[in-house]
Amino acid sequence: MTFTYSVTAHSQANPDAVYSALVRAGTWPLWSPIDAVEVTAGSPDDAQRPGDTRVFRTGRAVSHERILELAKDRRFVYENTDGPFRFYRGVVELAPPYEGGTNIVWSAEFAPKLPLTGPLWRSYLTRYMQRMVQGLARYAEDAANQASGSPRSRPPTA
């Protein structure tokens, strides 16, 4: 049996800033609960491409993910290649709303290896991934503000 979750956030940053954080695995520990990241090719600070694999560590948990599809400033698709799932496919979609910024929808379809654990995983992943999407939205805003020299990004003066 398959299960799904979907979480959303809005960032004041444009889709380019949000997408830039997604494709650079080295930023993930800065905006998410993830403690550390490794990539199989290149540097974690480089933009990744479809086929690239990332290893995320959160506490003692380790997650291996492969990027399946990238659509610049619009879509990021990945799969979990090990762990407690028979399959797991995540999608992050970015859309610029009329009022500006970026609407972010992070969703996944998955099937756990252990029977009857799907509802538990859906509940856990919904909470965990809501933290991820909110962290991504804030990080992209802060990065965009720093790049533009916005007063919000400047330290207070004495």
C-alpha positions, 0 to 999 in steps of 0.5 A: 500500500502506498501513502502520501504527504504534502506540506507547503510554505511561502517564501518571499524569495524568488524561485531562483533563490529557493531552487539554488538552495535545493540543488546545493546539498551543502546548504541543507544542514543550514536550513533543515534538521539534517546534521551533515551531507555528503555527495557522491560527485563534486562538492556539496556546494556545487549545483547537483544534476539528475543522477547525483546521489546524496547521503544525509545524516540526522543523528544516527539515521542515514538517508541515501537519495538520488536526484531524478529530475530537475526543472530550473526554478520549478521542480526538484524530484528525488528518490530514497534509495535505501532505508525503511521504504520499498519506494519513496519518491519526493517532489518539490514544486516551486511556483511564483504567485501573483503577489511575488515570492515563491510558493513551495509544495513538498510532497512524496509518495512512499511505501514502507517495508514493514506492513501497517507502519504507513500511517505512522510514517505519514504522520512523522514525515508530514511533521518532519517535512513541514520543518524542512519546507519552512526552513527552506523558505526562510533560508532562501529569504535570508540568502536573497536579502544578503545578496541584495544588501537588504536592511533586514540582512544587515546587523543592527547598529549600536 
